[in-house]
Amino acid sequence: MTSTPTASTGHRARPGSRREDIAAAAIELFLDRGVPATRVEDILAAAGVSVGSFYHHFRDKHSLAATVYLEHLQRFHRDLLVELDRHARTEDAVRGLVVAFLRWAGADPRAMQYMHQCREPSVTEISGGEEARLKESFYGRLAGWLGERAATGELRSLPHEHSLALWLGPAEQLVRAAIEPSGHSTTPETDALAAHLTHAERVLADAAWEALRHPAPGDTADQTR
């Protein structure tokens, strides 16, 4: 029986922090208007902060956009790795990471949506190097873990890109479809989205484990091909 992933709260804003108020307001504006169409004045009004407070924390709106993106990405990676590390059993870790992914998105869909959509050239130019470093570290850690468990015979021996796609690809696709619904102008309400993702936890966790586990003797499906 698998254990329940811990509730992730590390990516939530801290009430009362001007820096976090600015970041939260900026995400909403950047998602609704895009970075180019958002003015610093708009962020100040939405966050209820002064000009001096803004420039105390951020150089300009592009630096803000890049910083917020990188901080959410780092927290997302950190929370998933915490979930990975807390499981001794391979099956629990495989299932737990899928569930943690879905719950992270359900807890803060706007942050997840921002990570998917914040791709303006002015932002990627600033964040690109650090983004590449963060992703290399995160996926390298997952690839190493997969290699260790494949060496023990618990998981299939596959190129790590294939294993990662089988493991987290379906969850990522479900989240992307939910937070960027085609034909809809707004993201679903948080409660409805969280319920939608929660409903998918069991089936996607089951699918990930079945796809990655090394077939036991007597299995009818030949998963080694």
Secondary structure as UniProt FT lines:
FT   TURN            10..11
FT   TURN            15..16
FT   HELIX           18..33
FT   TURN            35..37
FT   HELIX           40..47
FT   HELIX           51..57
FT   HELIX           61..85
FT   HELIX           90..107
FT   HELIX           109..117
FT   HELIX           121..151
FT   TURN            152..153
FT   HELIX           160..179
FT   TURN            182..183
FT   HELIX           190..212
FT   TURN            217..218
FT   TURN            223..224
//
